[in-house]
Amino acid sequence: MQRRIIIRNLLTVASAAALSFTATFAHADGKPLKIGTMSGPDAQIWSVVTKVAAREGLNVKVIEFNDYVQPNAALDAGDLDANGFQHQPFLDSQIRQRGYKIVNVGLTYVSPMGFYSKKLKSLKDLPEGAKVGIQNDPSNGNRALLLLQKYGVIKLRPGVGTNGVNATPLDVAENPKKIKLVELDAAQLPRALGDLDAASINTDYAVKAGLQPTRDAIAIEGLKGPYANLIAVREQDRNQPWVKKLVAAYESDEVRKYIDTQFKGAIIPAF
């Protein structure tokens, strides 16, 4: 009798250990989850997420990128399991252009985009014919143009800039100061700031360049809007058990506290 109890207890322990080992990995072959993100603030936050996820049985490996194109290409190709770096308008634009089967499964943070300058204190101070840098990708370029319109620098044609219709420089209907819009890759804008009168810079690139949005931006977006960043996965994976665990790890109190204390309002939790 005692021998049967001992054997049963050993089997229970072995079974629990096996379940624990299986839960640690999302893949049957034991490989960790690969999550793509941008170097800088995104990667810093995901380093905290990996620790929270590990306690919930997920082994997460963070892969860092330095441009906005590769993370979706890698996810679509199956080289990543998920990514976390973009907002919904950017994802929608990528899906329209490239046909990706990628979906939003959870929100991460809001990162208001701003205009910066080494020469000016306000967009109202832009001189005649000023050179103003904006992003050359459709969704972020649209954000920049809307911000210029909000501050009265330009006026766009009716019906563009919202409701899924991205504005381009060709949609500028009024430009009283005859500013010259210089379209550059988002990553190049901080480096080009000295050659421009002002430039629109995404917060992750601004922070990496030593800029503090709430301190240094001469114009900045409001917090409400469609530009909360998100976690994306392939459509075929959206109902996998690890997806729910990954999102829950990001939306944890520990990660919220880290964002609030580390970034002091430059990045704000969207969950």
Backbone bond lengths (Angstrom), bond angles and torsions (degrees), N, CA, C in turn:
res aa  C-N    CA-C-N  psi(-1)  N-CA   C-N-CA  omega(-1)  CA-C   N-CA-C  phi
1 M - - - 1.465 - - 1.529 110.41 -
2 Q 1.326 116.20 -49.93 1.467 120.60 -179.86 1.522 110.83 -61.96
3 R 1.347 116.32 -36.82 1.456 120.20 179.36 1.526 111.03 -63.85
4 R 1.374 116.75 -40.27 1.465 120.45 179.27 1.524 111.12 -64.53
5 I 1.340 116.50 -37.92 1.468 120.64 178.96 1.522 110.53 -64.49
6 I 1.354 115.20 -43.45 1.460 119.83 179.90 1.524 110.74 -62.17
7 I 1.338 116.45 -44.37 1.468 120.86 -179.46 1.523 110.39 -63.57
8 R 1.371 115.56 -42.96 1.458 119.40 179.58 1.529 111.15 -61.94
9 N 1.329 116.92 -41.11 1.466 120.77 178.60 1.527 112.08 -64.52
10 L 1.332 115.19 -40.11 1.459 119.33 178.45 1.525 111.34 -64.55
11 L 1.341 116.00 -40.34 1.463 120.27 178.33 1.518 111.14 -64.77
12 T 1.329 116.95 -37.85 1.468 121.37 178.86 1.521 110.88 -63.79
13 V 1.347 116.05 -45.25 1.455 121.37 178.73 1.525 110.61 -62.53
14 A 1.335 116.25 -44.12 1.461 120.72 -179.39 1.520 111.10 -63.63
15 S 1.341 115.63 -40.44 1.465 120.00 179.38 1.521 110.84 -64.77
16 A 1.321 116.51 -43.60 1.466 120.71 179.67 1.525 110.72 -62.98
17 A 1.333 116.20 -40.83 1.457 120.46 179.23 1.518 111.04 -64.01
18 A 1.339 116.09 -40.13 1.469 120.56 179.02 1.511 110.63 -64.09
19 L 1.342 116.53 -43.24 1.460 120.52 178.65 1.518 110.74 -62.71
20 S 1.339 115.79 -41.36 1.456 120.24 179.78 1.515 110.71 -62.39
21 F 1.340 116.55 -42.53 1.458 120.71 179.82 1.513 111.13 -64.68
22 T 1.356 116.66 -42.63 1.448 120.38 -179.68 1.509 111.18 -63.97
23 A 1.338 117.22 -39.95 1.462 120.97 -176.61 1.518 112.55 -68.26
24 T 1.342 115.59 -21.08 1.452 118.96 -177.07 1.522 111.76 -67.34
25 F 1.332 117.10 -23.45 1.453 120.65 -175.25 1.525 110.66 -121.03
26 A 1.328 116.08 143.00 1.459 120.19 178.07 1.521 110.51 -85.68
27 H 1.333 117.58 -22.27 1.454 121.57 -176.73 1.521 110.76 -101.17
28 A 1.314 114.66 146.67 1.464 119.68 179.97 1.523 111.58 -63.76
29 D 1.351 116.75 -28.16 1.463 119.55 -178.72 1.526 112.97 -84.82
30 G 1.338 116.73 5.84 1.457 120.36 175.49 1.514 115.43 83.82
31 K 1.338 118.29 4.43 1.459 119.98 179.87 1.528 110.41 -76.72
32 P 1.322 117.75 148.28 1.468 120.44 179.59 1.526 111.42 -72.49
33 L 1.325 114.98 161.89 1.462 120.49 172.04 1.523 109.18 -68.74
34 K 1.318 117.14 133.47 1.457 121.72 176.98 1.527 108.42 -104.20
35 I 1.329 115.42 118.71 1.455 121.96 -178.31 1.518 109.16 -113.61
36 G 1.327 117.42 122.05 1.451 121.76 179.70 1.517 111.66 -91.40
37 T 1.319 116.51 137.78 1.461 120.56 177.61 1.519 109.19 -154.99
38 M 1.317 116.59 176.82 1.452 121.33 179.19 1.526 110.05 -87.98
39 S 1.330 116.01 146.39 1.458 119.02 173.66 1.524 108.31 -67.18
40 G 1.321 117.18 154.43 1.458 120.90 -176.56 1.515 111.84 102.58
41 P 1.336 118.26 -142.09 1.471 120.83 -176.30 1.516 114.46 -54.63
42 D 1.357 117.11 -41.93 1.466 119.35 179.92 1.525 110.82 -58.29
43 A 1.320 116.43 -48.99 1.463 120.33 -179.01 1.524 111.13 -63.52
44 Q 1.328 117.05 -36.97 1.465 120.50 178.07 1.532 110.66 -60.84
45 I 1.318 116.16 -45.18 1.469 119.58 -179.86 1.523 110.53 -66.16
46 W 1.330 116.86 -42.79 1.467 119.43 -178.78 1.530 111.90 -65.19
47 S 1.322 117.96 -25.60 1.470 119.16 176.72 1.526 110.17 -65.10
48 V 1.325 117.03 -32.99 1.465 121.06 175.54 1.528 110.05 -73.71
49 V 1.339 115.87 -40.33 1.466 120.28 179.24 1.527 110.93 -59.07
50 T 1.337 116.92 -40.23 1.465 119.75 -178.50 1.529 111.75 -60.39
51 K 1.333 116.26 -35.81 1.469 119.77 179.29 1.523 111.20 -69.58
52 V 1.331 116.33 -41.36 1.465 120.20 177.11 1.520 109.78 -65.12
53 A 1.323 117.04 -44.05 1.461 121.71 -179.17 1.528 111.64 -62.19
54 A 1.334 116.52 -37.52 1.473 120.23 -179.34 1.524 111.11 -60.68
55 R 1.331 116.25 -36.94 1.472 119.43 178.94 1.525 112.08 -68.07
56 E 1.342 115.50 -20.12 1.463 120.54 178.90 1.528 112.07 -100.15
57 G 1.344 116.21 11.05 1.455 120.13 174.87 1.515 115.91 89.76
58 L 1.333 117.64 16.40 1.464 120.02 177.57 1.522 110.29 -109.58
59 N 1.314 115.81 130.35 1.462 121.52 174.86 1.527 107.31 -98.26
60 V 1.328 117.42 108.88 1.461 122.50 -173.14 1.519 110.19 -113.50
61 K 1.326 115.79 132.25 1.460 122.08 174.33 1.524 108.23 -115.39
62 V 1.318 117.31 125.40 1.465 122.38 -178.28 1.531 109.99 -93.34
63 I 1.325 115.58 128.05 1.470 122.38 177.38 1.524 107.62 -109.32
64 E 1.329 117.42 122.77 1.466 121.27 -176.36 1.527 112.06 -95.55
65 F 1.335 114.83 140.89 1.464 122.48 177.07 1.529 108.95 -124.43
66 N 1.338 115.33 164.58 1.463 120.26 179.87 1.523 112.99 -123.44
67 D 1.336 117.29 11.33 1.457 120.14 172.33 1.523 108.28 -144.46
68 Y 1.337 115.78 166.14 1.459 121.07 -173.08 1.531 113.79 -87.52
69 V 1.323 118.17 -4.56 1.466 120.82 -175.50 1.525 112.05 -89.52
70 Q 1.324 116.69 -43.05 1.462 120.29 -170.70 1.537 115.72 -66.01
71 P 1.336 120.05 -37.89 1.471 117.71 -176.24 1.525 114.68 -59.86
72 N 1.332 118.12 -37.11 1.467 119.27 177.75 1.522 111.45 -74.64
73 A 1.338 116.74 -37.38 1.463 119.91 177.41 1.527 110.24 -61.94
74 A 1.331 116.50 -42.40 1.463 121.20 -179.83 1.528 111.49 -68.14
75 L 1.327 116.54 -37.89 1.467 119.99 177.87 1.519 110.37 -65.95
76 D 1.316 117.13 -46.63 1.459 121.03 -179.65 1.522 111.69 -61.80
77 A 1.335 116.38 -35.11 1.468 121.07 -179.16 1.519 112.93 -77.63
78 G 1.342 117.87 -9.68 1.456 121.08 -178.70 1.512 114.01 89.06
79 D 1.332 117.37 6.21 1.468 120.35 177.83 1.524 111.54 -78.70
80 L 1.333 117.37 -17.60 1.460 123.89 173.89 1.519 108.60 -123.50
81 D 1.322 115.69 157.02 1.466 120.82 174.10 1.523 111.42 -94.84
82 A 1.325 116.35 -27.43 1.468 121.71 179.59 1.521 107.70 -160.54
83 N 1.321 115.98 165.03 1.454 119.12 169.60 1.513 109.52 -140.98
84 G 1.319 115.72 160.28 1.459 121.24 179.63 1.509 109.59 -147.12
85 F 1.352 116.79 96.61 1.470 119.38 -177.08 1.523 112.81 -161.73
86 Q 1.338 119.06 -11.68 1.454 121.85 -166.27 1.526 111.43 -124.76
87 H 1.338 115.47 163.49 1.456 120.49 173.39 1.532 109.41 -100.88
88 Q 1.327 116.04 171.06 1.458 120.68 -174.00 1.535 113.24 -62.97
89 P 1.341 120.41 -43.46 1.468 118.02 178.41 1.527 113.26 -59.37
90 F 1.348 117.23 -36.44 1.464 119.21 177.80 1.523 110.28 -67.21
91 L 1.332 117.30 -44.22 1.465 120.60 178.41 1.526 110.36 -61.14
92 D 1.332 116.86 -44.27 1.471 119.96 178.99 1.522 111.29 -58.89
93 S 1.340 115.70 -41.13 1.456 120.43 179.36 1.526 111.11 -63.87
94 Q 1.333 116.70 -42.70 1.464 121.24 179.01 1.523 111.70 -64.74
95 I 1.321 116.03 -38.97 1.470 120.48 178.39 1.525 110.56 -64.47
96 R 1.340 117.00 -42.72 1.466 120.25 179.08 1.532 110.90 -64.38
97 Q 1.330 116.62 -40.95 1.465 120.40 -176.28 1.520 113.02 -75.23
98 R 1.340 116.36 -37.80 1.467 119.89 -167.73 1.529 114.47 -119.17
99 G 1.328 116.81 -5.89 1.456 119.40 176.32 1.513 115.02 73.21
100 Y 1.326 118.07 22.97 1.459 120.84 -178.65 1.537 111.11 -63.97
101 K 1.317 115.71 144.77 1.462 122.54 172.75 1.528 107.88 -102.05
102 I 1.325 115.04 71.77 1.462 122.57 -174.58 1.519 108.76 -125.74
103 V 1.336 116.79 139.78 1.463 120.17 -176.16 1.536 111.17 -130.40
104 N 1.309 114.48 155.47 1.467 124.05 176.25 1.527 108.92 -82.59
105 V 1.344 117.28 127.93 1.467 119.91 179.02 1.528 113.16 -119.46
106 G 1.338 117.95 -3.83 1.463 119.56 179.47 1.522 110.94 177.19
107 L 1.333 115.93 155.84 1.461 120.87 -178.70 1.527 110.90 -97.49
108 T 1.335 115.80 154.99 1.462 120.92 -178.99 1.534 110.96 -118.23
109 Y 1.325 117.61 -73.86 1.460 119.06 -178.07 1.530 110.96 -150.33
110 V 1.309 114.91 163.32 1.464 121.75 173.20 1.518 107.95 -104.13
111 S 1.317 115.73 132.11 1.457 121.19 -177.51 1.523 108.35 -129.14
112 P 1.342 118.30 89.83 1.460 119.65 -175.20 1.525 112.82 -61.01
113 M 1.326 115.09 130.06 1.462 120.81 -179.46 1.524 109.74 -83.36
114 G 1.328 116.09 146.42 1.452 119.54 -178.18 1.512 113.40 -135.44
115 F 1.326 115.23 167.98 1.459 122.17 170.17 1.527 107.90 -100.13
116 Y 1.334 115.19 141.60 1.458 121.91 -178.69 1.531 109.12 -128.98
117 S 1.317 115.62 156.28 1.456 120.10 179.31 1.525 109.96 -154.94
118 K 1.323 115.36 145.36 1.464 120.78 172.39 1.526 111.28 -95.18
119 K 1.335 115.52 -2.24 1.458 120.59 -174.30 1.524 113.89 -118.89
120 L 1.327 116.85 -25.80 1.458 120.58 -170.01 1.522 111.72 -123.48
121 K 1.311 115.73 157.75 1.464 122.45 177.22 1.524 112.19 -102.17
122 S 1.341 116.82 -13.78 1.460 120.89 -176.72 1.523 109.53 -156.39
123 L 1.320 116.86 151.45 1.456 119.80 174.69 1.525 111.10 -63.53
124 K 1.320 117.01 -24.98 1.462 120.58 178.61 1.530 111.55 -65.80
125 D 1.333 116.73 -18.37 1.466 121.24 -178.68 1.529 113.07 -89.53
126 L 1.339 117.33 2.74 1.465 119.50 179.98 1.529 110.12 -57.56
127 P 1.323 118.18 129.38 1.472 120.05 179.27 1.531 111.43 -79.50
128 E 1.292 116.06 168.39 1.470 121.63 175.49 1.524 109.05 -58.82
129 G 1.333 115.59 131.49 1.462 120.75 177.80 1.516 114.64 73.50
130 A 1.329 117.48 18.20 1.468 121.33 -179.04 1.525 111.64 -59.53
131 K 1.337 115.42 146.36 1.470 120.74 175.48 1.533 108.41 -94.46
132 V 1.330 115.19 120.65 1.465 121.36 -175.48 1.525 109.18 -122.35
133 G 1.326 116.23 120.88 1.454 120.82 -179.05 1.514 112.24 -85.36
134 I 1.325 115.59 136.37 1.466 121.52 172.96 1.529 108.87 -135.04
135 Q 1.316 116.82 162.54 1.456 121.93 -178.91 1.534 110.54 -69.27
136 N 1.331 116.24 146.97 1.460 119.65 -178.90 1.523 113.44 -93.99
137 D 1.351 118.18 1.71 1.464 118.95 174.34 1.526 108.60 -90.86
138 P 1.336 118.22 147.75 1.468 121.03 -169.62 1.524 115.09 -57.19
139 S 1.322 118.24 -45.72 1.470 118.80 -173.01 1.525 112.18 -73.31
140 N 1.340 117.58 -43.72 1.465 119.19 -179.40 1.524 111.87 -75.46
141 G 1.336 117.37 -32.80 1.457 119.81 172.80 1.516 110.95 -62.26
142 N 1.323 115.55 -37.98 1.461 120.90 176.58 1.529 110.77 -62.10
143 R 1.332 116.65 -43.84 1.468 120.70 178.01 1.527 110.89 -58.64
144 A 1.318 115.63 -43.38 1.463 119.99 -178.76 1.525 111.15 -63.15
145 L 1.323 116.69 -43.50 1.460 120.57 -179.88 1.522 111.44 -65.89
146 L 1.334 116.50 -38.72 1.465 119.45 177.40 1.525 111.12 -64.76
147 L 1.329 116.27 -35.87 1.464 119.64 179.25 1.531 110.88 -69.91
148 L 1.334 116.58 -38.52 1.462 120.09 175.52 1.532 110.66 -63.04
149 Q 1.327 115.48 -38.72 1.467 119.43 177.72 1.531 110.79 -67.24
150 K 1.331 116.71 -41.23 1.466 120.84 179.61 1.527 111.39 -58.10
151 Y 1.340 116.08 -36.70 1.462 120.42 -177.85 1.529 112.39 -92.68
152 G 1.323 116.88 10.02 1.457 120.77 172.34 1.508 116.22 78.82
153 V 1.331 117.83 13.95 1.462 120.73 -178.68 1.528 111.00 -77.82
154 I 1.329 116.83 -40.35 1.466 122.47 179.76 1.531 108.47 -135.86
155 K 1.314 114.45 172.81 1.456 120.57 170.88 1.522 108.02 -135.87
156 L 1.339 115.86 129.96 1.455 121.09 -177.69 1.527 110.96 -90.40
157 R 1.331 114.80 159.75 1.458 119.51 174.59 1.524 109.78 -60.61
158 P 1.318 119.58 146.14 1.471 121.69 176.75 1.529 111.01 -58.71
159 G 1.321 115.87 140.25 1.463 120.37 174.29 1.510 115.48 89.84
160 V 1.334 118.21 -0.27 1.464 119.43 177.16 1.522 109.61 -116.23
161 G 1.317 114.83 156.32 1.466 120.01 178.29 1.513 114.13 97.29
162 T 1.332 117.60 -17.17 1.470 121.49 -179.80 1.526 109.29 -136.87
163 N 1.332 114.72 173.18 1.472 121.47 177.14 1.527 112.74 55.22
164 G 1.330 115.68 37.94 1.460 120.37 174.90 1.520 115.04 81.48
165 V 1.337 117.92 2.02 1.466 121.15 178.92 1.528 108.55 -104.10
166 N 1.324 116.95 101.37 1.459 120.89 -177.31 1.520 111.23 -72.53
167 A 1.308 115.50 134.59 1.462 120.89 175.30 1.523 109.99 -82.87
168 T 1.317 116.18 149.95 1.458 123.31 173.72 1.529 107.80 -126.41
169 P 1.328 118.19 169.83 1.467 119.00 176.42 1.527 113.83 -54.80
170 L 1.321 117.34 -25.88 1.461 120.77 178.52 1.526 111.99 -68.73
171 D 1.345 116.70 -15.85 1.462 121.16 -178.79 1.521 113.03 -92.15
172 V 1.322 117.56 4.61 1.461 120.74 178.11 1.526 108.61 -74.02
173 A 1.332 115.79 115.81 1.469 120.98 -178.24 1.525 112.02 -91.33
174 E 1.332 116.56 -33.56 1.464 120.76 179.78 1.523 108.74 -133.24
175 N 1.326 114.98 132.89 1.462 121.71 -177.47 1.529 107.79 -145.08
176 P 1.342 116.77 71.48 1.473 120.78 -170.36 1.526 114.32 -58.60
177 K 1.336 118.34 -31.31 1.472 119.95 -179.92 1.529 112.48 -93.46
178 K 1.342 114.72 3.79 1.472 120.07 178.68 1.539 111.94 52.06
179 I 1.337 114.93 44.02 1.466 118.63 177.95 1.529 110.06 -66.75
180 K 1.309 116.37 151.40 1.455 122.21 178.58 1.528 108.37 -103.44
181 L 1.310 116.40 116.73 1.458 121.19 -179.75 1.521 109.31 -84.97
182 V 1.321 115.84 122.13 1.463 122.40 -178.47 1.524 107.69 -108.81
183 E 1.319 116.70 111.55 1.476 121.14 -178.41 1.528 109.83 -88.94
184 L 1.332 114.98 124.17 1.461 121.40 -179.96 1.519 109.89 -135.23
185 D 1.328 115.78 160.29 1.460 119.81 171.67 1.524 109.15 -60.11
186 A 1.325 117.02 141.31 1.467 121.32 -175.23 1.526 112.32 -53.61
187 A 1.329 117.11 -37.80 1.465 120.78 -177.95 1.525 112.64 -69.83
188 Q 1.345 117.88 -21.87 1.464 121.00 -177.06 1.532 112.81 -86.21
189 L 1.318 117.41 -18.77 1.463 120.41 -173.17 1.527 113.98 -60.39
190 P 1.336 120.38 -43.52 1.474 117.96 177.62 1.522 112.65 -60.42
191 R 1.334 117.23 -38.04 1.467 120.89 -178.98 1.529 111.76 -71.13
192 A 1.334 115.74 -25.90 1.466 120.12 -178.36 1.521 112.68 -90.43
193 L 1.322 117.38 -1.46 1.462 120.99 -172.51 1.531 112.36 -57.80
194 G 1.312 117.52 -36.67 1.460 120.35 -179.31 1.517 113.67 -66.99
195 D 1.345 117.16 -23.02 1.465 121.76 -179.34 1.521 112.51 -94.11
196 L 1.329 116.23 -1.95 1.462 121.68 -177.20 1.519 109.84 -118.62
197 D 1.313 115.79 159.65 1.465 119.06 174.33 1.519 110.92 -77.93
198 A 1.331 116.44 -31.17 1.461 122.22 176.77 1.516 107.83 -162.82
199 A 1.320 116.21 159.07 1.463 119.87 179.08 1.519 110.12 -150.63
200 S 1.316 114.53 143.77 1.459 121.35 173.60 1.527 108.40 -84.10
201 I 1.333 117.10 126.99 1.472 120.57 -175.86 1.524 109.48 -132.77
202 N 1.329 115.72 129.41 1.468 120.21 174.88 1.518 109.75 -64.93
203 T 1.322 116.29 148.11 1.463 120.83 -172.45 1.526 113.29 -59.85
204 D 1.343 117.91 -38.80 1.469 117.96 -178.77 1.525 110.92 -62.43
205 Y 1.326 117.35 -41.60 1.458 120.05 177.54 1.529 111.51 -71.99
206 A 1.332 116.88 -34.11 1.471 120.23 177.84 1.524 110.65 -62.22
207 V 1.326 116.36 -47.03 1.465 120.83 -178.67 1.525 110.53 -62.86
208 K 1.332 116.96 -41.71 1.467 120.00 178.98 1.529 111.66 -64.66
209 A 1.335 116.31 -25.57 1.464 120.76 178.75 1.529 112.27 -89.55
210 G 1.329 116.88 6.34 1.457 120.61 177.60 1.515 114.43 84.04
211 L 1.339 116.67 16.15 1.457 121.31 179.78 1.528 110.10 -98.67
212 Q 1.301 117.26 138.34 1.461 123.05 177.68 1.532 107.54 -107.68
213 P 1.354 117.46 111.22 1.466 120.10 -173.80 1.523 114.66 -51.58
214 T 1.316 117.96 -46.79 1.459 119.70 -176.44 1.526 112.51 -71.95
215 R 1.322 117.00 -15.15 1.466 121.46 -179.80 1.527 112.65 -104.04
216 D 1.332 116.70 -40.59 1.457 120.76 -168.19 1.524 115.35 -103.47
217 A 1.315 118.86 -19.89 1.468 120.27 -177.17 1.530 110.32 -68.32
218 I 1.321 116.37 137.27 1.466 120.11 176.51 1.534 111.07 -91.46
219 A 1.325 116.12 -8.33 1.463 123.04 172.67 1.524 106.34 -160.16
220 I 1.310 117.66 142.44 1.462 119.85 -175.51 1.525 110.70 -147.82
221 E 1.348 115.68 148.69 1.458 121.49 178.66 1.527 111.02 -66.77
222 G 1.320 115.46 157.95 1.452 120.33 169.18 1.525 109.82 -76.83
223 L 1.316 116.76 169.48 1.465 120.93 -176.25 1.519 113.22 -82.07
224 K 1.334 116.78 -21.49 1.460 119.54 -178.45 1.520 109.49 -91.20
225 G 1.326 115.49 136.94 1.455 119.58 -179.35 1.516 110.54 153.26
226 P 1.342 117.26 -173.98 1.471 121.24 -173.70 1.523 114.41 -88.88
227 Y 1.341 117.49 11.92 1.454 118.43 -168.36 1.527 115.07 -102.05
228 A 1.317 117.33 27.61 1.464 120.14 171.65 1.528 108.70 -70.32
229 N 1.322 116.76 133.94 1.458 120.66 176.89 1.524 110.52 -71.34
230 L 1.322 115.56 162.71 1.462 119.74 -170.66 1.526 111.71 -143.95
231 I 1.330 114.79 168.05 1.465 122.98 172.14 1.522 106.87 -103.10
232 A 1.325 116.76 127.96 1.465 121.40 -177.88 1.527 110.85 -118.78
233 V 1.321 115.34 145.29 1.464 122.59 174.57 1.527 108.43 -137.13
234 R 1.323 116.77 168.78 1.455 119.72 173.26 1.533 109.85 -69.21
235 E 1.327 116.19 147.37 1.462 120.69 -178.68 1.526 111.52 -52.30
236 Q 1.327 117.35 -39.16 1.463 121.37 -176.16 1.531 112.58 -66.79
237 D 1.336 116.43 -17.65 1.469 120.00 -177.45 1.519 114.03 -103.01
238 R 1.317 118.85 -3.34 1.464 120.92 -168.87 1.529 113.42 -59.04
239 N 1.322 118.49 -26.66 1.465 121.06 -178.74 1.528 113.28 -103.51
240 Q 1.324 116.60 10.96 1.465 119.62 177.18 1.533 109.79 -68.35
241 P 1.339 118.29 141.69 1.477 120.82 -178.43 1.528 113.59 -55.95
242 W 1.342 117.97 -33.65 1.460 120.01 -177.49 1.525 112.43 -67.83
243 V 1.330 116.78 -25.24 1.467 119.76 -179.50 1.527 110.23 -64.48
244 K 1.316 115.78 -47.33 1.474 120.20 179.26 1.521 110.88 -60.98
245 K 1.340 117.18 -39.76 1.460 120.97 179.37 1.529 111.23 -67.21
246 L 1.329 116.31 -39.52 1.459 120.54 -179.53 1.528 111.01 -64.81
247 V 1.331 116.02 -46.20 1.464 120.56 179.51 1.528 110.20 -62.41
248 A 1.336 116.41 -43.11 1.469 120.39 179.64 1.525 111.21 -62.34
249 A 1.339 117.18 -36.83 1.464 120.85 178.23 1.521 110.39 -64.15
250 Y 1.342 116.93 -40.96 1.467 119.26 178.87 1.524 110.29 -68.11
251 E 1.310 116.94 -40.89 1.463 121.21 -175.43 1.532 112.33 -85.41
252 S 1.307 116.71 25.88 1.458 121.61 -178.87 1.523 111.23 -83.62
253 D 1.318 115.83 159.70 1.471 120.72 177.37 1.532 111.43 -62.04
254 E 1.330 116.06 -33.71 1.467 120.26 -179.14 1.530 111.09 -63.75
255 V 1.333 116.37 -42.40 1.460 120.29 179.60 1.529 110.31 -71.16
256 R 1.321 117.07 -39.96 1.467 120.35 177.37 1.534 110.85 -58.26
257 K 1.321 115.67 -45.91 1.461 120.26 -179.61 1.525 110.61 -62.93
258 Y 1.325 117.14 -40.46 1.462 121.01 179.70 1.527 110.83 -61.95
259 I 1.333 116.86 -46.18 1.459 120.84 -179.88 1.527 110.47 -61.00
260 D 1.333 115.68 -46.15 1.472 120.26 -177.21 1.525 111.96 -62.49
261 T 1.328 116.65 -42.33 1.466 119.94 -175.53 1.529 112.43 -82.28
262 Q 1.319 116.77 -34.32 1.464 120.24 -175.41 1.526 112.65 -77.67
263 F 1.330 117.43 -38.07 1.461 120.28 -170.64 1.524 113.84 -108.94
264 K 1.325 117.01 -8.03 1.453 122.20 169.11 1.529 114.57 47.92
265 G 1.331 115.81 46.91 1.454 121.06 174.76 1.509 115.53 94.83
266 A 1.345 118.80 -13.34 1.465 120.19 177.15 1.518 110.51 -71.15
267 I 1.324 115.66 -31.02 1.467 123.31 175.72 1.518 106.30 -128.53
268 I 1.333 115.80 133.31 1.464 120.22 -173.69 1.525 109.96 -127.13
269 P 1.334 118.85 130.31 1.482 120.08 179.25 1.524 111.25 -55.14
270 A 1.323 116.56 139.21 1.466 122.32 179.37 1.523 111.22 -106.08
271 F 1.328 116.80 12.22 1.461 120.89 -176.71 1.523 110.41 -120.61
